[in-house]
Amino acid sequence: MKAAAYVGVLSIAVLLLLSAGAPAYASAGQTRTPIKHLINIYLENHTFDNFFGVYPIDPSSPNQSLVASLSAPTNILDANSTANMPSPIPPGTFSTPDPVEGNTAYHIDWNGGKMNGFVDGSGPSSMTYYTASQLGPLWDLAEEYSLANMYFAPLLSESAPNTMYYLAGYSPVMNDYGPPPSIPFSQTIMGELQSYGVSWGFFIPYQSQGATYSEWSHVSGMNDRLGNVFSWRTFVSDLNSGDVPSVSWVFSQGANGTDQGAPSNVLKGEMWIIYLINEIERSPIWNSTAITITWDDPGGYYDQVPPPVIDGVQSGFRLPMILVSPFAKEDYVSNTVLTHSSILALIDYNWEVPALNQYVSSANVPLDFFDFSAPYGGGGVPRAPMTFDFGSNFPLPQSPYFDLPGNLQSQQISSTFPMQPQYSLSSLPYPRHGSTNTTLSSLGSGVFVQADSAVVPFYASVYFLTLLVAANVVLLAWGVRVRRRGRG
């Protein structure tokens, strides 16, 4: 071989070695909207009323005129009433004892839709709510972008089944047990994206957690896809380079309280959210991105709105959901009835693939949150990036791995809300409340998974149980027969 050839081969080898440790997210497929990246941030265990029950009311704010001009959800708590109403968590307190969770507790809370059994089902700590004193920065996100007012947990149950609806529009379990049973990877949204060549990735606190991470424990075959699983650190690095998957999930679970699940300090998770939003808005992908922020299940906290039946399934209590995007309507409150599977419907809609399954096909697509007409802002992008900087009194972390500063005071947190609007609210070219009933089925979409199924190993199946019972009957009969012979 000539020297030049050796150099060429060596160069290729070096490039291959360098690229082997870096994710490759090349993706096929057109998008129906300007959104090329959807990032889904997933936290734990709060209802809408627990986080936004009195939003945007903040008596401590010196800017009451701005507070009064903000869009309020249609269902807010009566902060002046003490009758069967939850109470505010005192300023300076950022957590509560963990309410009782689970299928049984939530059905007692629900009480057939009367929404008056929370003390009996989930206990006294269920009857509490946070205010701007604890959630000022999170309320700022809702103010500057779009807030869902009618987003429900898919099932009247806890984490595992609701997370399966978040990933597959179906759950083989009704409570936190198993696996088994589990869902075939091919029937999840990841399996659908994989089959259509759309890139996807999961980002968890540490990549080493992948094989045992609880959020996909009910997905059979997920451990064969650990090449799509990366750390938070990789996510931030990929943002800086502008190289992220088309669809990303960023999970907070398993990272020292950032998931906000009680009894964790909600401020820690709030700072983590703001850190991620800042990193995304500073990145090269901002102009083509949408971000959903939601919580897995209600966690036992009170909510006043009776959950509806959606496509024959009794949904659970309202959850918070904020949508952040350069195309998100500012100060917008959506009354569209949504669930976790509405995010799957948005994925299928945007990447022009069939509805994942029948449940996803019938879920409302959250299109009313967006304004793709670019009527303001200039440059073809409606919303310029923002930086959520709250000054030295509220120092934000410099990485996704951090500890809470010890000097934060409740008044300092409250003073972060409200922020000045990015655009004059009186000049916004759309109503600041709205809804849509657009579904994939109404658009004539096909269905990717015709029939959902569960993976159940033989030892956990009804056939094994039947065989075990039959074997016991035979052994019992044989034992009785032996004893009779012995007596004879």
Summary of the structure (lengths in Angstrom):
residues: 488
radius of gyration: 24.9
end to end distance: 94.1
largest distance: 100.2
contacts: 1624
relative contact order: 0.18
helix: 38%
strand: 13%
